[in-house]
Structures are given as structure tokens and as C-alpha cells.
Amino acid sequence: MVKIILTLILNIFILNACKNANSKGKPERINEDGYATAVFAGGCYWCMDASFEKLSGLKDVISGYAEGKIDNKTSTGKVEAIKVIYDPDAISYSELLEYYWKQFDPADDGGSFYDRGPQYKSYIFYLDKMQQELAEKSKDWLEGLGKFNKPVATKIVRFTNFTPVHESEQHFYKKDPERYYSYRKASGRDEFIRKTWGDIYTKKYEKPSNEILKNKLSSLQYRVTQQAATEPPFQNPYWNNHKDGIYVDIVSGEPLFSSKDKFDSGTGWPSFTKPIDPFFTEKKIDSSIGMERIEVRSKFAGSHLGHVFNDGPAPTHLRYCMDSAAMRFIPKDDMQKEGYGKYLFLFK
């Protein structure tokens, strides 16, 4: 009975924390069905489609040809692009931008890998002022990393039109995987991504057996990650941790969050504006305590991490409210020796 009462009290605290968190508003262009739109060009739309469909929080990724204007007179012409329809309560435009930069060569001004010509150039097509400002800041961030020997060639232009290609071309990696993966490998795209960013999308992360987990994890860690329990607020190791470093899944080691994106939400749980890479998170609707929330899990281990709310600060306006018990903190000075040196760019 005592356990049930304590659980009810904790659930009431969660509800109040969710309602009382400081909301900044979300200046995204929202469609009638609650979704927002982003348009990106990064070479062959087959490859861009296949990459973005790996993200959680999207309604659809549509391949086609986009057009934009640098000013009122100059058109970019048509380029191969994708239209991303996403849920801004589950994934932010900022996250999409950071993921976008890692899918192609932004310094190539003549096309994309062995697809040459203006129709394969890279563009970010902004739909409103917010997207324009975030895209420009994101491009500045990429330039500052010094990853390339040449300037970033990607243009940021005002979106004007998008024409979807025939259904036979949509999600081509599913319809003709042999042809698609043969093309992708030959193009050099994946080789470039590994050379530039490391094995961020090829490293294997696995979930141990349940028997191993019960021996490896504490009782609380097991209940949180495997049974979607919630740890007590203000009584967990990371809610007030201010050290530089990254947080990884305690079960699989998947990279989850950076201290650079951590903020004090006042809720007593570690809170972040965005993950290190949206590739490593999965989202789903959770109605377990009488309110609809978006649960966050790790991609490969399926560990329950916490929930994401739409009351966070700029630039994402999201609050990833996580459980310390689901994560392990790796100080910046230990990242190299623990195999996470490829993420040190986060602290430049």
C-alpha cells in the first residue's frame, strides 16, 4: 500500500512539473494536423530519404525536386531534395539540421559524390524566418568545426516550390534495396561519412540478455530502463551535474546527450534541449499516468530514458526530461579512452 501511495504522489509531481515548466513557445510553422515541414537537398534524394527515414518523430519523407529564391529575382532552379514532415513536439528543426549535415559532403560545390551538376547541389530551403535563422547558425557551427578543407558550399535559400517524384521513386531503398545499396556504396557517401564523422552510424550497440542486465544494473536502473519506472526527482546523480561530458545509455552505451545541451528545468531530473544525434532515440506515445506524453527510448537497446516535452528553451523549445538511472556520464577528459573520442567535436 505504501508503494502505491508513493507512486501516486510521484505521478502527481510529474504532472505538476510538466504543467509548470517554463514554456517559451514554439515558433514553428505548424500544419493543421500538428506537423511541420523541412526541405533539404543533399544530393541524390534516394540517399537522403533513406537516411532521414531512420529518425523517430517523422510522419513522412517525400522525394522530389525543390526550388527556392536567393532574392526576389534569382531562382536556384530545381534540385533533387526531400520534404520532411515532422512532429515538432517530438523532434526539433535544430535536430534535423545537425543530422542533415552528417549525411553528405557540404563542401562540394559541384554536385554530390559522383552525381555531378547543379541538380545535385546542397541547399537548405527555409519556410519561415525561424528556419532561416537556425539554418544560418547551424551552418556557422559547422564551419567552426573545421571538418573540411574548403568552405561549406551549402546555400540557405527561401523555399518556393516542391514537386514530388513518381511513387515508383519514393522510398526507393525499400522497393529495390539491391540496386539502392549498390548505388550508395559506389557513390562513396558512406565512406565520406565515416572518414569525416567516425563510425557514428556503423558502430554496433547491443542489448545484453535479461539475466546479464539483472546482474549488471541496480534495482532502480533495471526498473527504469526495462519497466519504464521513474526515479525520484532531486534524488538522482545527474539532475544537478554541471561537468563537461556526455551521457550514454547505461545498458548499451549508445551516445545520448551532451552537457552542452543540458539546462536546469527546475523539475529535479536531468534535462536537455536535444540529444547528441536524433538517430539514437525513438519516441512513442505514452498514456500511462492519465496524460499523453512522448516517451523517449534508446534506438538499439530500447531502454526507457524518460519523456520529451514542448516547454523547453530555444533553439529547440523541447525539454528532454531524462532519468539519471538510465544513463552513465562520461567526463570529457575520459571520452577518448572510453571510445567516444569522435564526439569531442561537441565541445569545440
N, C-alpha and C positions, 0 to 999 in steps of 0.2 A: 504493500500500500504506500509506504514511504517513497519508494522508487517511482511509482505512478504520479504521486503528488509533485515530486521534484521535476519529473519530465514535463508535467503540465505548466509548472512555474517557468521552466526554461523556454517552453514554446511561447508562452505569453511574452517573455523578454524578447524573444526573436521577433515576434510580431511588432512589438513596440519599437525595437531597434530599426526594423525595416521602414516603419512609418515615419520615424523621427529623424532619420539620417538626412543631412543637409542636401537638398536637391538643387542642382544648378540649372536644370532644364536641358533639353537635348535639341539643339538647332539643326536637326536633320530633316531633309525633305521626305516626309512620310507619305506613303500611298494610302488609299482608302482602306486597304486590308492590313495596314500596320507595317508594311515593309518599305525599305528604302532601296535606292539604286546606285550602283557604282559602275563606271565604264572604264576599262583598261585595255590597252594594246601593248603586247609584249612579244610580237612575232606571231608565229602560227597559232591560230585560235584553237586548234586541236589540243596543243600542249598546254595552253593557258586554261582551257576548260577543264582538262583532266587534273591540273594542279589545284585549281580553286574548288573543285568538287570534293576534295578531301577535307574541306573545312566544315565544321559544325556551325549551325546558325544561319545557313543559307536556304532560301526557298528554291532557287534555280540559278543556273549559269547558262547563258544563251550565247552561242557563237554567231558572229555576223560581221558586218562592216560598219565602222563608225566614222562620223565626220565631225569636225569641230572648226572653230574660228579663232585665230590668234587675235584678230581685231574685227572690226565690222566689215572689213573688205577682204581679208585673206583667209581662204579656206585651206585646211590641211589636206583635203582630198580624202578618199576612202582608204581606210586601213583595216586589216584584219584585227578584230577586237572581241572582247567578251563583255556582256552585260551581266552584272552580278546583282541578283535580287536577294537582299539580306534582311534579317531581323535586327534592328538597331538595339533592341533590348538584350540580345544575346551576343552580338559581335559588333564592334565599332568600325567606323571608316578608318580610323587610325590603325587598327589591327590589320585591316585589309591592305592598307598601303605598305606596311612593313613586310607583310607576306609577299606582296606583289614584287617588291624589289629583289627578292631572292629567287625569282622564277626565270630570269633571263639575263642578258648582258646589257645593262643600262648605258654602257659607254660605247655601244655600237651604233654609229650614226648612219650606217649604210644598209640596215636591214636587221635580220636576226639569225645568227649562226649561218647555215648555208642557204637560207632563204634571203635573197638579196632584192633590193628595190624599195621604193617608198611605201608600198602597201604593207611592208613588214617592219616599219619603224615603230618605236615605242612612244606611246602617249598616255597621259592621264587626262581623261575628259571630265572636267568638273561640271556638276549640275547646279551648284549654288556657291555663294561666297564662302561658306564654311568649308566645303570640299576644296576650293581653290587655296585657301589659307593653309589648311592641313597638308595638302599636297606639296605646297611650296616649302613648308617647314620640314616635311619628311625628306624632300629632295636635298635640302641643305644638310640635314642629318647624315644622309648617305654620302654626300660629298665630303663631309668632315671625317668619315671613317677612313678615307684614303685607301679604299679597296681596289681602285682601278688606276691604271697608268694614264688614262685620259679623262677629261671631264665627263660628267654624266650628260648623256645626249637626249634623254627623255624629255619631251616637251609637255608642258602643262597648258592645256587649251580649253576654251569653253565648248562644251558639248552642244551639238546642233541636231544630230540625227543618227539613228541606228537602224540598220536593215538586217534582220536575221537571215541566215542562210537556210537552205532547204533542210527539212527534217533529217534527211539521209546524212547530213554533215554534222548534225547536233550530237554531242556526246559520242564522238567517233571512236574514242578509246574503248567504249563498251561494245560497239557494233562490229568493229573489225580490229580486235586487240593485237593480232599478229602483225598486221600492216602498220598499226599505230606505233607499237613499241619498237618495231624495226626502224621506222622513220625517226622516232625520238632518239634512239641510240645513235643512229648515223649522223644526226644533226649536231651532236656534241653538247646539247643543252645540259644533260645531267652531269657530264664531265666538268663543264664550266661551273655548275653549282657546287660540286664537291671541291673543286680547286679554290673557289672563292670563299665559300662559307663552311667548308668542312663536311663531315658526314652527318649533318643535322637531319637529313631526311632518309638516310640509309642505315644508320646505327640501329641495331636491334634492341628493343626493350621488351622484356617478357615478365609475365606474372608467375611467381612461384606457385607450387601446389598449396592447397589449403593447409595441409599438415605443416609445411615449412613456414607458412605465414603465422600460424598459431604459435610456433616456437620463436619466430623472429620478432613479432610485434608484441607490444604491451597490450593489455586487455582493452584499453581505451583506443589505441591505434587500430586494433582489429575491428572494434565496433564502429568506429568512424569510417574507415576505408571499405569494409566489407558489408556493413549493415546500415550504412548511411546515418549513423548516430551523429549527434552534435556535442562537441566538447563545451564545458562551461566558459562563459566569457570572462576576460580579465584573469583567468587562472590557467593560462596556457603559455608556453615558452616564447612564442613569436609575436604576440599581439603588440608588444612594446619593444621589439628588437629593431635597433637602428644601425646595425653593422652593414657594411657593403658585402654583397654576395648574392647567390641565387638560391631559390627553394626548389627542390626536386621531389618527385613522388617517392614517398618512403618505401613503397612496395617495389617499384620498377626502376627508379632512378630517372624517369623522364623529366626533362627540364620544364619547370612550370612558371615561376615568377622571378623577377629581379627586384632587388632592394631599391633600384632607381624608380620603380613604379609603385612603391609602397607608400601609403599615406595613413594618417590617423583618422579613422572614420568615427571614433568615439563609441564604437559598439563592443569593444573588447575582444575582437577577433582580428587577425592579420588581414588587411585589406589592400587591394592593388587596383590600379586603373586598367591594367591589361596584362595578359600573360606574355612570357618571353616570345612565344610563337603560337598563334591560334591553332596550328597544326596538332599540338599535343593536348588539346582539350575537346571534350564532347559535351554537348548541352542537351537537356531534355526537360520537359515539363514535370514539375513535382507538386502534387496537391496533398501532401501527407499531413499537414497541420492546419488544414482548413483555409489555406490561401494558396494561390497559384504562384509558384516560384520557378525559376530556371536553375535546375541543378547542374553543377559542373563536375565532370569526371575526367580522369586522365584517359588518353586515347587508347593506349595499349594494355595497361593493367586494369582499366575500368574502375579505378579507385574513386570512391566518393571523396570529393575535395571540399565542397561547400556549395554556395549559390552565387549567382551574379544578379545584381540589381541595377536599375537605371537611375540611381540617385548619386552617382559619383561625380568627381570634379572633371574639369577639362584636362586633356583634349577628348577623352573617350566618353565622358559622362556615364561611365559604368563603374560599379563597385563590385569587384570580385572578393566576396566575403568568404575566406577560407578557414579551414580547421588546421591549427598547428599540428595536430596529431596525424594529419595526412601527409605531412611534408618533412623533409630533412633540409636543414640550412647548411650551405657550403660557403664559408667565407671566401671573399675574392682571392686572398692570398693562397688558398688551397685548391682553387678551381683547376689549375693546370695539372697538378699531381693527381687529382681525382678524375681526370678525363673530361673536364668541361672547359678546357682552355679555349676552345673555339668560340665560347660565349664571352670572352673577356672584352670583345668589342663593345659590349653593352656599357662598359664603364669608361669609354673614351669621352 
